[in-house]
Amino acid sequence: MNDRRLNLLGLAQVAGGLVSGNDQVVEAINNRRAKLVIIASDASEATKKDFRSKCEYHHLRLNDEFSMIAISHALGKKRKVCALTDSGFVTSFLKKSKNNGVSDMN
């Protein structure tokens, strides 16, 4: 887990600034609590399409740079999708982004 953004996901989870799992992330998106969605690069195409569509509709940023193994390792549980709900963590995550792995849906 060399990427600092993955470390940030673990910190955000402990601080309560992150939700994970399909149902919880969908709920956070629909309730407008999600600020940035992170989906595994190796998630199924149907899952990626579903979350891309939801993010476009709600004008949310989406990151798909990390594998399910990397996300799961960062969170300490098996996950393919998570969402940052705290603006401070989102700002830190985006500052640490090296390239355009985060798509801006605005």
NUGUGU-307862 format. One line per field, with one value per residue: residue number from 1; residue in one letter; z, y, x of N, C-alpha, C, O in turn. Coordinates in nm, 3 decimals. Atoms other than C-alpha are relative to their C-alpha. Example, Ala and Ser with C-alpha at 12.3 -4.5 7.8 and 13.67 -1.06 7.14 Angstrom:
BEGIN
num = c(1, 2)
residuo = c(A, S)
n_w = c(0.000, -0.006)
n_v = c(-0.119, -0.119)
n_u = c(0.089, -0.082)
ca_w = c(0.780, 0.714)
ca_v = c(-0.450, -0.106)
ca_u = c(1.230, 1.367)
c_w = c(0.000, 0.073)
c_v = c(0.120, 0.109)
c_u = c(0.090, -0.077)
o_w = c(0.066, 0.090)
o_v = c(0.118, 0.220)
o_u = c(0.194, -0.026)
# end
This chain:
BEGIN
num = c(1, 2, 3, 4, 5, 6, 7, 8, 9, 10, 11, 12, 13, 14, 15, 16, 17, 18, 19, 20, 21, 22, 23, 24, 25, 26, 27, 28, 29, 30, 31, 32, 33, 34, 35, 36, 37, 38, 39, 40, 41, 42, 43, 44, 45, 46, 47, 48, 49, 50, 51, 52, 53, 54, 55, 56, 57, 58, 59, 60, 61, 62, 63, 64, 65, 66, 67, 68, 69, 70, 71, 72, 73, 74, 75, 76, 77, 78, 79, 80, 81, 82, 83, 84, 85, 86, 87, 88, 89, 90, 91, 92, 93, 94, 95, 96, 97, 98, 99, 100, 101, 102, 103, 104, 105, 106)
residuo = c(M, N, D, R, R, L, N, L, L, G, L, A, Q, V, A, G, G, L, V, S, G, N, D, Q, V, V, E, A, I, N, N, R, R, A, K, L, V, I, I, A, S, D, A, S, E, A, T, K, K, D, F, R, S, K, C, E, Y, H, H, L, R, L, N, D, E, F, S, M, I, A, I, S, H, A, L, G, K, K, R, K, V, C, A, L, T, D, S, G, F, V, T, S, F, L, K, K, S, K, N, N, G, V, S, D, M, N)
n_w = c(0.000, 0.013, 0.035, -0.119, 0.008, -0.063, -0.144, -0.032, -0.008, -0.131, -0.101, 0.016, -0.055, -0.146, -0.042, 0.036, 0.121, 0.115, -0.002, 0.094, 0.035, 0.103, -0.050, -0.078, 0.091, 0.075, -0.092, -0.020, 0.124, 0.009, -0.107, 0.027, -0.098, 0.069, 0.066, 0.096, 0.003, 0.043, 0.042, 0.039, 0.144, 0.042, -0.024, 0.124, 0.088, -0.037, -0.123, 0.036, 0.079, -0.092, -0.084, 0.087, 0.031, -0.121, -0.024, 0.101, -0.032, -0.121, 0.016, -0.096, 0.053, -0.008, 0.016, 0.027, 0.015, -0.090, 0.010, -0.116, -0.104, -0.061, -0.079, -0.112, -0.093, -0.065, -0.090, -0.094, 0.032, 0.143, 0.060, 0.138, 0.014, -0.121, 0.030, -0.102, -0.032, -0.068, 0.097, -0.031, 0.054, 0.146, 0.038, -0.016, 0.101, 0.131, 0.000, 0.012, 0.130, 0.087, 0.140, 0.019, -0.042, -0.053, 0.105, -0.052, 0.063, -0.009)
n_v = c(-0.118, -0.111, -0.123, -0.072, -0.013, 0.119, -0.024, -0.100, 0.069, 0.064, -0.106, -0.053, 0.099, -0.006, -0.130, -0.009, -0.080, 0.090, 0.113, 0.101, 0.101, -0.050, -0.060, -0.120, -0.105, -0.046, -0.082, -0.126, -0.076, -0.047, -0.098, -0.109, -0.002, 0.040, -0.109, 0.064, 0.143, 0.078, 0.134, 0.084, 0.010, 0.136, 0.028, 0.040, -0.111, -0.044, -0.079, -0.127, -0.079, -0.046, -0.108, -0.114, -0.065, -0.069, -0.114, -0.102, -0.059, -0.082, -0.087, 0.043, 0.051, 0.145, 0.048, 0.144, 0.035, 0.104, 0.132, 0.041, 0.042, -0.120, -0.065, 0.089, -0.006, -0.131, -0.009, 0.112, 0.089, 0.018, -0.102, -0.042, -0.139, -0.080, -0.141, -0.097, -0.087, -0.116, -0.088, -0.009, 0.119, -0.010, -0.096, 0.066, 0.105, -0.062, -0.058, 0.109, 0.066, -0.024, -0.016, -0.020, 0.116, -0.049, -0.070, -0.106, 0.010, -0.129)
n_u = c(0.085, -0.093, 0.068, 0.050, 0.146, 0.056, -0.012, 0.102, 0.128, 0.006, 0.018, 0.135, 0.091, -0.009, 0.055, 0.142, 0.016, 0.003, 0.093, -0.046, 0.099, 0.092, 0.124, -0.030, -0.046, 0.119, 0.078, -0.072, 0.015, 0.139, 0.022, -0.095, -0.109, -0.123, -0.070, -0.091, 0.022, -0.115, 0.043, -0.112, -0.024, 0.035, 0.142, 0.066, 0.037, 0.136, -0.014, -0.066, 0.095, 0.104, -0.052, -0.032, 0.128, 0.045, -0.090, 0.030, 0.129, -0.012, -0.116, -0.103, -0.126, -0.014, -0.137, -0.003, -0.142, -0.048, 0.062, 0.078, -0.094, -0.057, 0.105, 0.030, -0.113, 0.004, 0.116, 0.001, 0.113, 0.015, 0.087, -0.025, 0.040, 0.013, 0.021, -0.039, 0.113, -0.054, -0.066, -0.143, -0.066, 0.006, -0.104, -0.130, -0.008, -0.022, -0.135, -0.095, 0.019, -0.115, 0.041, 0.144, 0.076, 0.126, 0.074, 0.086, 0.132, 0.068)
ca_w = c(0.000, -0.127, -0.244, 0.022, -0.105, 0.008, 0.355, 0.351, 0.286, 0.599, 0.804, 0.663, 0.757, 1.117, 1.135, 0.997, 0.672, 0.445, 0.361, 0.186, 0.020, -0.271, -0.075, 0.162, -0.122, -0.327, -0.022, 0.037, -0.329, -0.321, 0.009, -0.134, 0.140, -0.099, -0.226, -0.414, -0.520, -0.550, -0.744, -0.806, -1.151, -1.158, -1.062, -1.315, -1.614, -1.504, -1.158, -1.304, -1.553, -1.277, -1.053, -1.343, -1.433, -1.074, -1.043, -1.370, -1.267, -0.926, -1.058, -0.843, -0.902, -0.960, -0.914, -1.064, -1.025, -0.752, -0.759, -0.527, -0.341, -0.282, -0.163, 0.055, 0.209, 0.283, 0.451, 0.623, 0.463, 0.120, -0.080, -0.446, -0.386, -0.124, -0.102, 0.087, 0.266, 0.428, 0.220, 0.399, 0.306, -0.053, -0.076, 0.058, -0.177, -0.480, -0.381, -0.364, -0.705, -0.949, -1.273, -1.411, -1.234, -1.092, -1.345, -1.278, -1.346, -1.288)
ca_v = c(0.000, 0.261, 0.516, 0.776, 0.804, 0.447, 0.534, 0.830, 0.597, 0.400, 0.720, 0.849, 0.524, 0.545, 0.912, 0.839, 1.025, 0.723, 0.473, 0.143, -0.132, -0.104, -0.033, 0.219, 0.408, 0.420, 0.552, 0.816, 0.921, 0.947, 1.142, 1.373, 1.281, 1.127, 1.372, 1.133, 0.775, 0.522, 0.204, -0.086, -0.098, -0.471, -0.441, -0.582, -0.366, -0.356, -0.227, 0.035, 0.147, 0.173, 0.387, 0.601, 0.673, 0.762, 0.988, 1.165, 1.222, 1.363, 1.550, 1.352, 1.274, 0.911, 0.741, 0.399, 0.370, 0.107, -0.266, -0.439, -0.587, -0.242, -0.092, -0.394, -0.380, -0.009, -0.057, -0.387, -0.554, -0.681, -0.389, -0.287, 0.057, 0.328, 0.698, 0.983, 1.188, 1.445, 1.744, 1.764, 1.408, 1.471, 1.775, 1.575, 1.285, 1.514, 1.692, 1.356, 1.247, 1.214, 1.201, 1.213, 0.898, 1.114, 1.214, 1.537, 1.496, 1.865)
ca_u = c(0.000, 0.243, -0.010, -0.088, -0.443, -0.507, -0.376, -0.613, -0.908, -0.825, -0.798, -1.126, -1.298, -1.176, -1.282, -1.629, -1.570, -1.611, -1.882, -1.817, -2.015, -2.257, -2.575, -2.416, -2.247, -2.569, -2.751, -2.481, -2.501, -2.881, -2.871, -2.603, -2.354, -2.100, -1.840, -1.607, -1.674, -1.391, -1.463, -1.228, -1.072, -1.145, -1.513, -1.756, -1.841, -2.204, -2.106, -1.871, -2.137, -2.399, -2.177, -2.051, -2.412, -2.504, -2.197, -2.274, -2.634, -2.534, -2.227, -1.982, -1.620, -1.528, -1.191, -1.122, -0.745, -0.725, -0.790, -1.033, -0.737, -0.585, -0.915, -0.989, -0.643, -0.679, -1.019, -0.949, -1.252, -1.344, -1.484, -1.516, -1.662, -1.643, -1.721, -1.562, -1.826, -1.599, -1.484, -1.149, -1.061, -1.173, -0.946, -0.651, -0.726, -0.738, -0.416, -0.242, -0.375, -0.087, -0.283, -0.633, -0.753, -1.029, -1.289, -1.471, -1.840, -1.920)
c_w = c(0.000, -0.025, 0.124, 0.000, 0.062, 0.152, 0.046, 0.011, 0.135, 0.111, -0.005, 0.059, 0.152, 0.051, -0.033, -0.123, -0.126, 0.021, -0.103, -0.018, -0.095, 0.055, 0.076, -0.089, -0.082, 0.088, 0.023, -0.125, -0.007, 0.106, -0.010, 0.108, -0.065, -0.073, -0.110, 0.010, -0.053, -0.029, -0.050, -0.153, -0.053, 0.040, -0.133, -0.082, 0.035, 0.125, -0.031, -0.077, 0.090, 0.084, -0.083, -0.030, 0.120, 0.026, -0.100, 0.035, 0.118, -0.003, 0.105, -0.072, 0.026, -0.024, -0.020, -0.020, 0.077, -0.020, 0.125, 0.114, 0.073, 0.089, 0.124, 0.105, 0.077, 0.105, 0.101, -0.017, -0.150, -0.056, -0.144, -0.019, 0.137, -0.042, 0.117, 0.020, 0.068, -0.100, 0.024, -0.054, -0.153, -0.049, 0.009, -0.106, -0.136, -0.010, -0.021, -0.133, -0.093, -0.143, -0.006, 0.034, 0.060, -0.112, 0.065, -0.074, 0.004, -0.136)
c_v = c(0.124, 0.134, 0.064, 0.017, -0.121, 0.011, 0.097, -0.064, -0.069, 0.101, 0.055, -0.097, 0.007, 0.129, 0.014, 0.082, -0.083, -0.105, -0.100, -0.107, 0.060, 0.074, 0.130, 0.115, 0.054, 0.090, 0.137, 0.089, 0.061, 0.106, 0.120, 0.015, -0.033, 0.120, -0.052, -0.150, -0.067, -0.140, -0.077, -0.009, -0.138, -0.039, -0.037, 0.124, 0.054, 0.089, 0.135, 0.090, 0.060, 0.119, 0.121, 0.079, 0.080, 0.125, 0.112, 0.074, 0.097, 0.093, -0.028, -0.044, -0.149, -0.037, -0.150, -0.050, -0.124, -0.132, -0.029, -0.041, 0.121, 0.071, -0.082, 0.005, 0.132, 0.009, -0.113, -0.092, -0.001, 0.100, 0.029, 0.148, 0.066, 0.146, 0.084, 0.094, 0.129, 0.084, 0.012, -0.118, 0.002, 0.094, -0.063, -0.107, 0.060, 0.064, -0.107, -0.074, 0.042, 0.029, 0.016, -0.122, 0.039, 0.075, 0.098, -0.002, 0.131, 0.061)
c_u = c(0.089, -0.068, -0.061, -0.151, -0.068, 0.008, -0.109, -0.139, -0.018, -0.023, -0.142, -0.103, -0.003, -0.067, -0.148, -0.027, -0.005, -0.107, 0.048, -0.107, -0.103, -0.122, 0.025, 0.045, -0.117, -0.086, 0.066, -0.009, -0.140, -0.032, 0.094, 0.108, 0.133, 0.058, 0.093, -0.020, 0.126, -0.050, 0.121, 0.010, -0.038, -0.143, -0.063, -0.039, -0.138, 0.004, 0.062, -0.096, -0.108, 0.050, 0.042, -0.127, -0.051, 0.086, -0.024, -0.128, 0.010, 0.121, 0.108, 0.125, 0.008, 0.146, -0.005, 0.143, 0.042, -0.073, -0.082, 0.092, 0.058, -0.103, -0.031, 0.110, -0.002, -0.110, -0.006, -0.119, -0.018, -0.102, 0.042, -0.030, -0.008, -0.017, 0.046, -0.118, 0.044, 0.081, 0.150, 0.078, -0.001, 0.109, 0.138, 0.020, 0.035, 0.139, 0.105, -0.012, 0.112, -0.042, -0.151, -0.082, -0.134, -0.069, -0.095, -0.131, -0.075, -0.020)
o_w = c(0.101, 0.008, 0.197, 0.105, 0.122, 0.222, 0.153, 0.094, 0.195, 0.203, 0.099, 0.120, 0.212, 0.156, 0.005, -0.146, -0.235, 0.132, -0.202, 0.068, -0.084, 0.016, 0.058, -0.065, -0.101, 0.043, 0.025, -0.113, -0.034, 0.081, 0.076, 0.129, -0.020, -0.139, -0.207, 0.119, -0.152, 0.058, -0.113, -0.223, -0.171, 0.042, -0.239, -0.027, 0.026, 0.131, 0.017, -0.051, 0.075, 0.096, -0.036, -0.027, 0.104, 0.063, -0.065, 0.029, 0.117, 0.097, 0.170, -0.186, 0.123, -0.119, 0.055, -0.102, 0.040, -0.056, 0.227, 0.231, 0.195, 0.201, 0.234, 0.225, 0.198, 0.209, 0.199, 0.070, -0.219, -0.023, -0.178, -0.116, 0.235, -0.158, 0.233, -0.076, 0.097, -0.165, -0.072, -0.109, -0.216, -0.145, -0.082, -0.162, -0.207, -0.116, -0.082, -0.165, -0.107, -0.216, 0.094, -0.033, 0.079, -0.163, 0.159, -0.195, -0.034, -0.146)
o_v = c(0.193, 0.238, 0.000, 0.031, -0.107, -0.027, 0.080, -0.023, -0.063, 0.076, 0.079, -0.055, 0.004, 0.128, 0.114, 0.123, -0.032, -0.155, -0.062, -0.127, 0.178, 0.187, 0.227, 0.231, 0.175, 0.194, 0.239, 0.211, 0.180, 0.195, 0.207, 0.125, 0.014, 0.195, 0.018, -0.207, -0.023, -0.207, -0.021, -0.020, -0.153, -0.158, -0.008, 0.232, 0.175, 0.190, 0.238, 0.210, 0.177, 0.220, 0.234, 0.202, 0.194, 0.230, 0.229, 0.196, 0.203, 0.158, 0.064, -0.092, -0.201, 0.011, -0.222, -0.139, -0.189, -0.133, 0.039, -0.014, 0.120, 0.112, -0.028, 0.006, 0.134, 0.073, -0.105, -0.175, 0.093, 0.094, 0.024, 0.209, 0.004, 0.181, 0.055, 0.144, 0.216, 0.033, 0.024, -0.102, -0.042, 0.063, -0.048, -0.119, 0.009, 0.061, -0.082, -0.159, 0.160, 0.101, 0.050, -0.149, -0.046, 0.174, 0.064, 0.022, 0.135, 0.170)
o_u = c(0.102, -0.013, -0.136, -0.213, -0.175, -0.085, -0.167, -0.220, -0.125, -0.102, -0.204, -0.201, -0.111, -0.131, -0.210, -0.141, 0.021, -0.126, 0.110, -0.192, -0.138, -0.149, -0.049, 0.010, -0.129, -0.134, -0.002, -0.019, -0.156, -0.113, 0.094, 0.160, 0.238, -0.013, 0.121, -0.012, 0.183, -0.105, 0.210, -0.090, -0.068, -0.176, -0.007, -0.060, -0.163, -0.065, 0.014, -0.101, -0.144, -0.019, 0.028, -0.128, -0.094, 0.034, -0.022, -0.134, -0.053, 0.151, 0.158, 0.120, -0.047, 0.208, -0.072, 0.167, 0.140, -0.191, -0.071, 0.062, 0.069, -0.071, -0.042, 0.082, 0.024, -0.093, -0.080, -0.147, 0.020, -0.221, 0.161, 0.015, -0.049, 0.005, 0.015, -0.177, -0.038, 0.172, 0.227, 0.187, 0.096, 0.180, 0.219, 0.129, 0.122, 0.200, 0.209, 0.072, 0.143, 0.027, -0.215, -0.182, -0.221, -0.017, -0.166, -0.135, -0.191, -0.076)
# end
